[in-house]
């Protein structure tokens, strides 16, 4: 069954971004050579599928990219502290 749906794409000069990525940005907190409960600092790195695509297109091809995400409301559990 065929549908008669037309798609109109704006010209590049009418758009602010070449790509808008919708999704999560993951943060990795690395304690290095220390244990999590004794470290005083973490190395933080970002990632996630949607983020990686947007960043890759920006870094490799110079495209204008954006990421739309949200922050979760988290109740932190500090029970691991001594």
C-alpha positions as CSV (number, residue, x, y, z in Angstrom):
1,X,0.0,0.0,0.0
2,X,1.5,3.3,-1.0
3,X,0.9,6.6,0.8
4,X,1.0,10.0,-0.9
5,X,3.0,11.8,1.8
6,X,5.3,14.6,0.7
7,X,8.3,15.7,2.6
8,X,9.5,19.2,2.3
9,X,13.1,19.8,3.5
10,X,14.2,23.4,4.2
11,X,17.3,24.7,2.5
12,X,20.5,24.7,4.6
13,X,20.6,28.4,4.9
14,X,17.2,28.4,6.5
15,X,18.3,26.0,9.3
16,X,20.3,26.8,12.4
17,X,21.6,23.2,12.8
18,X,22.6,20.5,10.4
19,X,21.6,17.9,13.0
20,X,19.6,17.9,16.2
21,X,20.1,14.8,18.3
22,X,17.5,13.7,20.8
23,X,18.6,11.5,23.6
24,X,20.7,10.9,26.7
25,X,24.2,12.0,27.4
26,X,26.0,9.5,29.7
27,X,28.7,10.6,32.1
28,X,31.4,8.2,33.2
29,X,33.1,8.9,36.6
30,X,36.4,7.1,36.7
31,X,38.2,7.0,40.1
32,X,41.5,6.0,38.4
33,X,43.7,3.8,40.6
34,X,41.6,4.5,43.7
35,X,38.5,2.9,45.1
36,X,35.3,4.8,44.6
37,X,34.7,5.3,48.4
38,X,38.3,6.6,49.0
39,X,39.0,8.8,46.0
40,X,39.0,12.5,46.2
41,X,38.5,13.1,42.4
42,X,37.1,11.5,39.3
43,X,38.0,11.8,35.7
44,X,34.7,12.5,33.9
45,X,34.1,11.6,30.3
46,X,30.9,11.9,28.2
47,X,29.3,9.5,25.8
48,X,26.1,7.9,24.5
49,X,25.0,7.0,21.0
50,X,23.2,10.2,20.2
51,X,25.9,12.3,21.6
52,X,28.6,10.4,19.8
53,X,26.9,10.9,16.4
54,X,26.4,14.7,17.0
55,X,30.0,15.1,18.2
56,X,31.5,13.0,15.4
57,X,29.7,15.0,12.7
58,X,30.9,18.3,14.3
59,X,34.5,17.2,14.7
60,X,34.9,15.3,11.4
61,X,32.8,17.3,9.0
62,X,32.4,20.7,10.8
63,X,28.6,20.4,10.8
64,X,26.5,22.5,13.2
65,X,25.0,20.0,15.7
66,X,22.9,20.2,18.8
67,X,21.8,17.8,21.5
68,X,18.4,17.9,23.3
69,X,18.4,16.0,26.6
70,X,17.2,16.3,30.1
71,X,18.5,15.8,33.6
72,X,17.0,13.2,35.9
73,X,15.9,14.1,39.4
74,X,18.0,11.7,41.5
75,X,17.8,11.0,45.2
76,X,21.5,10.3,46.0
77,X,22.2,7.5,48.4
78,X,25.2,8.3,50.6
79,X,25.0,5.1,52.6
80,X,28.4,3.9,51.3
81,X,30.2,6.7,53.2
82,X,31.9,5.6,56.5
